[in-house]
Amino acid sequence: MGRNPDIVLDIHDKPNKTQWISLSIQHLFAMFGSTVLVPLLVHLSPAVALASSGLGTLAYILITRGKVPAYLGSSFAFIAPLISAKALGGPGAAMLGTFFAGIIYGLVALLINKLGYRWLMRLLPPIVVAPVIIVIGLGLAGTAVGMAMYENPGAASQDLVYSTKHIVVALCTIAFIVISSTYFRGFLKLIPILIGIVGGYIVSIFAGLVDFSVVIEAKWIALPDFVIPFVSYEPKFSWEVVMLVVPVAIVTLSEHIGHQIVLGKVVNKDLVADPGLDSSLLGDGVSIIIASLIGGPPTTTYGENIGVLAITRAYSVYVIGGAGVFALAFSFIGKISALLSSIPTAVMGGVSIVLFGTIAASGLRMLVEHKIDFADNRNLLISSVILVIGIGGAFIRFTDKFELSGMALAAILGVILNLVLPGRPKEDEEIDLFGEVEK
């Protein structure tokens, strides 16, 4: 593939200082709202999430030998299992599950290096992945609505206090996101979550929901609240935690491959061939492991930043690396961390309603785009089992300390049903997650 003359900076082009700073900060803003939203929802440190995002991105660039201009931010797919893992054993348990999710990436990268990647697409066709994505989106719908409606969303059901003020703030936040997604153009269209958080925060100030004391008291330079094994906690292996978090990799692995294909089209390079999915998946897995070792949420490649690349046509990995450095630097600014922690739950509830709905809708879109035929009982059965098991919260308890539940159980059952039910497409008719037909 030749170089497009319209390209501002190709992958290995080094920008001048002005370009480097301005373009890197633009990428920082693109990922900022979503990256800090995940730790706020799962009660981890947003500052640590910024640090793990920056470090993970830099590690990713090194492992892919500077050939993939991808930014890695907090993954939404892991929100529900991280909340459950924390409820079981605190932050240390969540980090254990995150660590093993990264290990799975490494193992899959090794298999792809030896066998290619089509086996993964046959294992995870759209009829399995799409319903699991819907479960991810709808599984926390009640949590999002509770955050938007109640003064004390974490209280027992009988103690919940409805608040008109909170629901109005949440609705205003939703309005900001909808307006920016619908009417804004260019870069502003790529950061609706950030715009929604800022707009909702301003409304919250006038509604009297913001406490600035924590921001005023915070230091300008402060060490993030890292959660480090053997320092912050004693690691304790738990099969229940591992089985809560690891199956989510079923979705995020597919998401990663999709991003690589889309990114390759944007930068006019075949990234699946060079540096290869094995390298990019390994980089993603190492980033997740880094996050687990310092107390951050799992990371993934970000569609928002791919959008920025498409608009600016500046594909330089130096720019992406600069964004990673800025994210790491921002994590040590105590005022920013305090400001993030002061965002009212009503604002986060409004953002979550849109976010979780969008995730579910993306699963529906996948079913439509791949023309899944629900007149076929096979497809109907697989999707029905995944949706009801996942959203209904079914579980199998093996021992007092080990059970397989919710999304993890739904994903595993979906994979099994796809493998054992008759009528599976033949290999030469197999359609992968991105609409490509194997001949």
C-alpha positions as CSV (number, residue, x, y, z in Angstrom):
1,M,0.0,0.0,0.0
2,G,1.5,3.4,-1.0
3,R,1.4,6.5,1.0
4,N,-1.6,8.7,0.6
5,P,-0.5,12.3,-0.3
6,D,-3.2,13.6,2.1
7,I,-1.5,12.1,5.1
8,V,-0.2,14.7,7.5
9,L,2.0,12.4,9.5
10,D,2.6,8.8,8.6
11,I,3.1,6.1,11.3
12,H,6.9,6.6,11.7
13,D,7.0,10.4,11.0
14,K,8.3,12.5,13.9
15,P,6.2,15.6,14.4
16,N,7.6,19.0,15.3
17,K,7.2,20.2,18.9
18,T,4.0,22.2,18.2
19,Q,2.4,19.3,16.4
20,W,3.5,16.8,18.9
21,I,2.1,18.7,21.9
22,S,-1.2,19.8,20.3
23,L,-2.0,16.4,18.6
24,S,-1.1,14.4,21.7
25,I,-3.3,16.6,23.9
26,Q,-6.1,16.1,21.4
27,H,-5.8,12.3,21.8
28,L,-5.7,12.8,25.6
29,F,-9.1,14.6,25.5
30,A,-10.6,12.0,23.2
31,M,-9.9,9.2,25.7
32,F,-10.2,11.1,28.9
33,G,-14.0,11.0,29.6
34,S,-14.4,7.3,28.9
35,T,-11.1,6.3,30.6
36,V,-11.9,8.0,33.9
37,L,-15.6,6.9,33.8
38,V,-14.8,3.3,34.3
39,P,-12.9,3.6,37.5
40,L,-15.5,6.1,38.9
41,L,-18.2,3.4,38.2
42,V,-16.2,0.6,39.8
43,H,-14.8,2.7,42.7
44,L,-11.2,2.6,41.6
45,S,-8.8,5.6,41.4
46,P,-9.3,7.7,38.2
47,A,-5.6,8.8,38.7
48,V,-4.4,5.2,38.6
49,A,-6.6,4.6,35.6
50,L,-4.8,7.5,33.8
51,A,-1.4,6.1,34.8
52,S,-2.2,2.5,33.7
53,S,-3.6,3.9,30.4
54,G,-0.5,5.9,29.7
55,L,1.9,3.1,30.7
56,G,-0.1,0.5,28.9
57,T,-0.1,2.6,25.7
58,L,3.6,3.1,25.8
59,A,4.2,-0.7,26.4
60,Y,1.8,-1.5,23.5
61,I,3.8,0.8,21.2
62,L,7.1,-1.0,22.2
63,I,5.7,-4.5,21.8
64,T,4.2,-3.7,18.4
65,R,7.5,-2.2,17.4
66,G,6.0,1.2,16.8
67,K,3.9,-0.1,13.9
68,V,0.4,0.4,15.4
69,P,-0.7,3.9,16.4
70,A,-3.3,2.7,18.9
71,Y,-4.3,4.3,22.3
72,L,-5.4,2.1,25.1
73,G,-7.9,3.2,27.7
74,S,-10.2,1.7,30.3
75,S,-12.4,-1.1,29.0
76,F,-16.2,-0.9,29.6
77,A,-16.7,-4.6,29.1
78,F,-15.1,-5.3,32.5
79,I,-17.4,-3.0,34.6
80,A,-19.8,-5.6,35.9
81,P,-17.3,-8.3,36.7
82,L,-15.0,-5.8,38.5
83,I,-17.9,-4.6,40.7
84,S,-18.7,-8.3,41.6
85,A,-15.0,-9.1,42.2
86,K,-14.6,-6.1,44.5
87,A,-17.7,-7.2,46.4
88,L,-16.1,-10.6,46.9
89,G,-12.7,-9.6,48.0
90,G,-12.0,-5.9,47.6
91,P,-9.6,-4.2,45.1
92,G,-7.1,-7.0,45.4
93,A,-9.7,-9.5,44.0
94,A,-10.5,-7.2,41.1
95,M,-6.8,-7.0,40.3
96,L,-6.4,-10.7,40.4
97,G,-9.2,-11.2,37.8
98,T,-7.7,-8.4,35.7
99,F,-4.2,-10.0,35.8
100,F,-5.6,-13.4,34.5
101,A,-7.5,-11.6,31.8
102,G,-4.2,-10.2,30.6
103,I,-2.7,-13.7,30.7
104,I,-5.5,-15.0,28.5
105,Y,-4.5,-12.4,25.9
106,G,-1.0,-13.6,26.0
107,L,-2.1,-17.2,25.5
108,V,-4.4,-16.4,22.6
109,A,-1.5,-14.3,21.1
110,L,0.7,-17.4,21.2
111,L,-2.0,-19.6,19.6
112,I,-2.5,-17.0,16.8
113,N,1.2,-16.9,16.2
114,K,1.2,-20.7,15.7
115,L,-2.3,-21.2,14.1
116,G,-3.5,-17.9,12.6
117,Y,-6.6,-16.1,13.8
118,R,-9.5,-17.7,11.9
119,W,-10.0,-20.4,14.6
120,L,-10.9,-17.6,17.0
121,M,-13.5,-16.2,14.6
122,R,-15.1,-19.6,14.3
123,L,-15.1,-20.0,18.0
124,L,-16.6,-16.5,18.5
125,P,-19.1,-15.8,15.6
126,P,-21.5,-12.9,15.8
127,I,-24.3,-15.0,17.1
128,V,-22.2,-15.6,20.3
129,V,-20.4,-12.2,20.6
130,A,-23.4,-9.9,19.8
131,P,-25.7,-11.2,22.6
132,V,-22.9,-11.1,25.1
133,I,-22.3,-7.5,24.2
134,I,-26.0,-6.9,24.8
135,V,-25.8,-8.5,28.2
136,I,-22.8,-6.3,29.1
137,G,-24.9,-3.2,28.2
138,L,-28.2,-4.2,29.9
139,G,-26.7,-6.1,32.8
140,L,-26.0,-2.8,34.7
141,A,-29.1,-0.9,33.5
142,G,-30.6,-1.0,37.0
143,T,-27.4,0.4,38.5
144,A,-27.3,3.3,35.9
145,V,-30.9,4.2,36.6
146,G,-30.4,4.1,40.3
147,M,-27.5,6.4,40.1
148,A,-29.6,8.8,38.1
149,M,-32.7,8.7,40.4
150,Y,-31.6,8.4,44.0
151,E,-29.6,10.5,46.5
152,N,-28.1,7.3,47.9
153,P,-28.0,4.8,45.1
154,G,-25.8,2.3,47.1
155,A,-28.4,1.9,49.9
156,A,-30.7,-1.0,50.4
157,S,-33.9,-0.9,48.4
158,Q,-36.1,0.1,51.3
159,D,-33.8,3.0,52.2
160,L,-33.5,4.6,48.8
161,V,-34.4,8.3,48.6
162,Y,-35.8,9.5,45.3
163,S,-34.5,12.9,44.2
164,T,-36.1,15.1,41.5
165,K,-32.9,17.2,41.5
166,H,-30.8,14.1,40.7
167,I,-32.9,12.9,37.8
168,V,-33.0,16.4,36.3
169,V,-29.2,16.6,36.4
170,A,-29.0,13.1,34.9
171,L,-31.4,14.1,32.1
172,C,-29.4,17.3,31.4
173,T,-26.2,15.2,31.2
174,I,-28.0,12.8,28.7
175,A,-29.0,15.9,26.7
176,F,-25.5,17.2,26.4
177,I,-24.3,13.8,25.2
178,V,-27.1,13.5,22.6
179,I,-26.6,17.0,21.3
180,S,-22.8,16.6,20.9
181,S,-23.2,13.2,19.2
182,T,-25.9,14.5,16.9
183,Y,-25.1,18.1,16.0
184,F,-21.4,18.6,16.6
185,R,-18.8,18.0,13.9
186,G,-15.2,17.0,13.7
187,F,-13.3,16.4,16.9
188,L,-16.1,17.5,19.2
189,K,-18.3,14.8,17.8
190,L,-15.7,12.2,19.1
191,I,-15.9,13.3,22.7
192,P,-19.6,13.2,23.7
193,I,-18.9,11.5,27.0
194,L,-16.4,14.2,28.1
195,I,-18.8,16.9,27.0
196,G,-21.7,15.2,28.9
197,I,-19.6,15.0,32.0
198,V,-18.5,18.6,31.8
199,G,-22.0,19.8,31.0
200,G,-23.6,17.7,33.7
201,Y,-21.0,18.9,36.2
202,I,-21.8,22.5,35.5
203,V,-25.6,21.9,36.0
204,S,-24.7,20.0,39.2
205,I,-22.9,23.1,40.5
206,F,-26.0,25.2,40.1
207,A,-28.1,22.4,41.7
208,G,-25.9,22.4,44.7
209,L,-24.7,18.8,44.3
210,V,-20.9,19.5,44.1
211,D,-18.6,19.7,47.1
212,F,-15.5,21.7,46.2
213,S,-13.8,21.2,49.6
214,V,-12.0,18.1,48.5
215,V,-10.7,19.9,45.4
216,I,-9.5,22.9,47.4
217,E,-7.8,20.7,50.0
218,A,-6.1,18.5,47.4
219,K,-2.4,19.0,46.6
220,W,-1.3,19.9,43.1
221,I,1.3,17.1,43.0
222,A,0.2,13.8,44.6
223,L,1.0,10.2,44.2
224,P,-1.9,8.2,42.8
225,D,-3.6,5.6,45.1
226,F,-1.8,2.7,43.5
227,V,-3.0,-0.8,44.6
228,I,0.2,-2.9,44.5
229,P,0.3,-6.6,45.3
230,F,2.3,-7.5,48.5
231,V,2.3,-3.8,49.3
232,S,-1.4,-2.8,49.4
233,Y,-2.7,-6.3,49.8
234,E,-1.7,-10.0,49.9
235,P,-2.7,-11.7,46.7
236,K,-5.1,-14.6,47.2
237,F,-6.1,-16.8,44.3
238,S,-9.8,-17.4,43.8
239,W,-11.4,-19.4,41.1
240,E,-14.6,-17.5,41.6
241,V,-13.0,-14.2,40.9
242,V,-11.1,-15.5,37.9
243,M,-14.3,-17.0,36.4
244,L,-16.0,-13.7,36.9
245,V,-13.5,-11.6,35.0
246,V,-11.7,-13.8,32.5
247,P,-14.7,-14.8,30.3
248,V,-15.1,-11.1,29.4
249,A,-12.0,-11.6,27.2
250,I,-14.4,-13.4,24.8
251,V,-15.7,-10.0,23.9
252,T,-12.7,-7.9,24.2
253,L,-10.5,-10.2,22.1
254,S,-13.0,-9.8,19.3
255,E,-13.2,-6.1,19.9
256,H,-9.4,-5.8,19.6
257,I,-9.3,-7.6,16.3
258,G,-12.1,-5.4,14.9
259,H,-10.2,-2.3,15.9
260,Q,-7.1,-3.6,14.2
261,I,-8.9,-4.1,11.0
262,V,-10.6,-0.7,11.1
263,L,-7.4,1.0,12.1
264,G,-5.6,-0.7,9.3
265,K,-8.1,0.8,6.8
266,V,-7.6,4.3,8.4
267,V,-3.8,4.3,8.2
268,N,-3.7,2.3,4.9
269,K,-1.6,-0.5,6.3
270,D,-2.4,-4.2,6.8
271,L,-1.8,-4.3,10.6
272,V,-3.2,-7.9,10.8
273,A,-0.3,-9.0,8.7
274,D,2.4,-6.6,10.1
275,P,3.1,-6.5,13.0
276,G,0.4,-9.2,13.3
277,L,-2.5,-9.9,15.7
278,D,-0.2,-11.9,17.9
279,S,2.0,-8.8,18.6
280,S,-1.0,-6.4,19.1
281,L,-2.9,-8.9,21.3
282,L,0.3,-9.4,23.4
283,G,0.7,-5.7,23.7
284,D,-2.9,-5.4,24.8
285,G,-2.5,-8.2,27.3
286,V,0.7,-6.7,28.8
287,S,-1.2,-3.4,29.2
288,I,-3.9,-5.2,31.1
289,I,-1.3,-6.9,33.3
290,I,0.3,-3.5,34.0
291,A,-3.1,-2.2,35.1
292,S,-3.6,-5.1,37.4
293,L,-0.2,-4.5,39.1
294,I,-0.9,-0.9,40.0
295,G,-4.7,-0.9,40.7
296,G,-6.2,0.3,37.4
297,P,-9.1,-1.2,35.3
298,P,-8.3,-3.4,32.3
299,T,-7.4,-1.5,29.1
300,T,-8.4,-1.9,25.5
301,T,-7.8,-0.1,22.2
302,Y,-10.0,2.9,21.9
303,G,-12.4,3.6,19.0
304,E,-12.5,7.3,20.0
305,N,-8.8,7.7,19.2
306,I,-9.1,5.8,16.0
307,G,-11.7,8.4,15.1
308,V,-9.2,11.2,15.9
309,L,-6.6,9.6,13.6
310,A,-9.2,9.5,10.8
311,I,-10.0,13.2,11.2
312,T,-6.5,14.6,11.6
313,R,-4.7,12.1,9.3
314,A,-1.8,12.3,11.7
315,Y,-1.0,8.7,12.3
316,S,2.4,9.1,14.0
317,V,3.1,6.7,16.9
318,Y,5.1,9.6,18.4
319,V,1.8,11.5,18.8
320,I,0.1,8.4,20.5
321,G,3.2,8.0,22.7
322,G,3.0,11.6,23.6
323,A,-0.7,11.2,24.7
324,G,0.4,8.3,26.9
325,V,3.1,10.5,28.5
326,F,0.5,13.2,29.1
327,A,-1.9,10.7,30.7
328,L,0.8,9.5,33.0
329,A,1.7,13.1,34.0
330,F,-1.9,14.0,34.6
331,S,-2.2,11.1,37.0
332,F,0.2,12.8,39.4
333,I,-1.8,16.1,39.5
334,G,-3.8,15.7,42.7
335,K,-6.3,18.5,41.8
336,I,-7.4,16.6,38.8
337,S,-8.0,13.4,40.8
338,A,-10.0,15.4,43.4
339,L,-12.0,17.1,40.7
340,L,-13.0,13.8,39.2
341,S,-14.0,12.4,42.6
342,S,-16.3,15.3,43.1
343,I,-18.5,14.5,40.1
344,P,-22.0,13.7,41.5
345,T,-23.5,10.3,41.0
346,A,-26.4,11.9,39.1
347,V,-24.0,12.9,36.4
348,M,-22.4,9.5,36.3
349,G,-25.9,8.0,36.2
350,G,-26.8,10.0,33.1
351,V,-23.6,9.1,31.4
352,S,-24.1,5.4,32.3
353,I,-27.6,5.3,30.9
354,V,-26.3,6.4,27.5
355,L,-23.2,4.3,27.7
356,F,-24.8,1.0,28.7
357,G,-27.6,1.6,26.2
358,T,-25.0,2.3,23.5
359,I,-23.1,-0.9,24.3
360,A,-26.3,-3.0,24.1
361,A,-27.3,-1.3,20.8
362,S,-23.9,-2.1,19.4
363,G,-24.6,-5.7,20.0
364,L,-28.0,-5.4,18.2
365,R,-26.2,-3.6,15.3
366,M,-23.8,-6.5,15.0
367,L,-26.7,-8.9,14.6
368,V,-28.3,-6.7,12.0
369,E,-25.0,-6.1,10.0
370,H,-24.3,-9.8,9.9
371,K,-27.9,-10.6,8.9
372,I,-28.4,-13.1,11.6
373,D,-31.5,-15.1,10.7
374,F,-33.7,-15.6,13.8
375,A,-36.0,-17.8,11.8
376,D,-33.2,-20.3,12.2
377,N,-33.8,-22.1,15.6
378,R,-30.1,-22.5,16.1
379,N,-29.6,-18.8,16.2
380,L,-32.7,-18.2,18.3
381,L,-31.6,-20.8,20.9
382,I,-28.1,-19.5,21.3
383,S,-29.1,-15.9,21.6
384,S,-32.0,-16.6,23.9
385,V,-29.9,-18.6,26.4
386,I,-27.1,-16.0,26.4
387,L,-29.6,-13.1,27.0
388,V,-31.7,-14.6,29.7
389,I,-28.8,-16.3,31.6
390,G,-26.7,-13.1,31.4
391,I,-29.3,-10.5,32.2
392,G,-31.2,-12.7,34.7
393,G,-28.1,-13.3,36.7
394,A,-28.2,-17.1,36.7
395,F,-25.4,-19.0,38.4
396,I,-24.0,-22.4,39.0
397,R,-22.5,-22.9,42.5
398,F,-19.8,-25.6,42.6
399,T,-18.6,-24.9,46.2
400,D,-19.1,-22.3,48.8
401,K,-16.3,-20.3,47.4
402,F,-16.7,-20.9,43.6
403,E,-19.6,-20.2,41.4
404,L,-20.0,-19.4,37.7
405,S,-22.5,-16.6,37.2
406,G,-24.1,-13.9,35.0
407,M,-22.2,-12.8,32.0
408,A,-19.4,-15.4,32.4
409,L,-21.9,-18.3,32.5
410,A,-23.8,-16.8,29.6
411,A,-20.7,-16.4,27.4
412,I,-19.4,-19.9,28.1
413,L,-22.8,-21.5,27.4
414,G,-23.0,-19.5,24.2
415,V,-19.6,-20.8,23.0
416,I,-20.6,-24.4,23.9
417,L,-24.0,-24.2,22.2
418,N,-22.3,-22.7,19.0
419,L,-19.9,-25.7,18.9
420,V,-22.4,-28.5,19.6
421,L,-25.7,-27.5,17.9
422,P,-26.2,-28.8,14.4
423,G,-26.4,-26.4,11.5
424,R,-23.1,-24.6,12.1
425,P,-21.8,-22.9,8.9
426,K,-19.2,-24.9,7.0
427,E,-15.7,-23.6,7.2
428,D,-15.8,-22.3,3.6
429,E,-19.0,-20.4,4.4
430,E,-17.8,-19.0,7.7
431,I,-18.5,-15.3,8.2
432,D,-16.2,-13.7,10.7
433,L,-17.1,-10.7,13.0
434,F,-16.1,-8.2,10.3
435,G,-18.1,-9.4,7.4
436,E,-15.3,-11.2,5.7
437,V,-16.2,-14.6,4.1
438,E,-13.7,-17.4,4.1
439,K,-13.4,-19.0,0.7
